[in-house]
Amino acid sequence: MKYKNSLFKLFVVICFLTTTSTLWSGETGELVRGVILKDTSLKLEKMTKEQKRKIWDEISYAFNFEDMTKNVMGDHWEECSNEEKKEFIEIFTHYLKGIYVRKSGHRFGDKIISLKEKQGRKRARVQVELIKRAEGKVLTDFILLRKNGKWQIYDVIIEGVSITNNYRQQIHSFLTKSSYKDLVKKLNHEQSTK
C-alpha cells in the first residue's frame, strides 16, 4: 500500500512539474505574464491615475512602440519623413499611455487562467485565457517580435480584435481624407482634452 501511495505522489509531482514548466517555460510567456501580473497588482477600488501611470512606466519596456506604430501607419509609413516617423512614434506611444491610464479597471484582465506559447526565431504568439470581472473568460493573444536579441510585444488581440489593425483602419480612413499634420493635431487635441 505504501508503495502504491508513494508511486501516486511521485506521479502527481511529475505531472505538476511538467504542466507548470510548459505553462511558464518560455521567455515570451514570462514577459507577458510579468506585464499582466504588474497590471493586476493594484486593487481596483484604490487605483488612481497616478498609480496607473506608474504601472505604465513599469510595463512599457515590454512593448515595441516603433514596430507597433509602423504597423498602425501601414502604407502611409513610407510617405513620412524620418522626423515625422520619430514624431509619430512618440505621439502614438503617448496616445496609448493616455488610453491605458484613463481606462477603468485592469487593462488585460483580473486573473490568468492559462497561458500557451508558440515561438519562432523572430516572432512569437502568447495566448492567455484571462478572467475579467465584467466579461468573464477572455482570450487574449500577445504578438511578439524579437529584435536585437530582445522580445517585445507589438500587438495585442483581445477576443479576436487586434489593437494595431483597429488603429490602422482608423488612421488609414483619416489619412485618405486629411493630411499627416491634421492627424497629429487630432491626436494631440484628443490627449489635451482628456
Secondary structure as GFF3:
##gff-version 3
##sequence-region A 1 194
A	DSSP	alpha_helix	2	23	.	.	.	ID=ss1
A	DSSP	alpha_helix	27	39	.	.	.	ID=ss2
A	DSSP	three_ten_helix	44	46	.	.	.	ID=ss3
A	DSSP	alpha_helix	49	59	.	.	.	ID=ss4
A	DSSP	three_ten_helix	60	62	.	.	.	ID=ss5
A	DSSP	alpha_helix	65	73	.	.	.	ID=ss6
A	DSSP	three_ten_helix	74	79	.	.	.	ID=ss7
A	DSSP	alpha_helix	82	102	.	.	.	ID=ss8
A	DSSP	beta_strand	111	119	.	.	.	ID=ss9
A	DSSP	beta_strand	123	132	.	.	.	ID=ss10
A	DSSP	beta_strand	136	147	.	.	.	ID=ss11
A	DSSP	beta_strand	150	158	.	.	.	ID=ss12
A	DSSP	beta_strand	161	162	.	.	.	ID=ss13
A	DSSP	alpha_helix	163	175	.	.	.	ID=ss14
A	DSSP	alpha_helix	180	192	.	.	.	ID=ss15
###
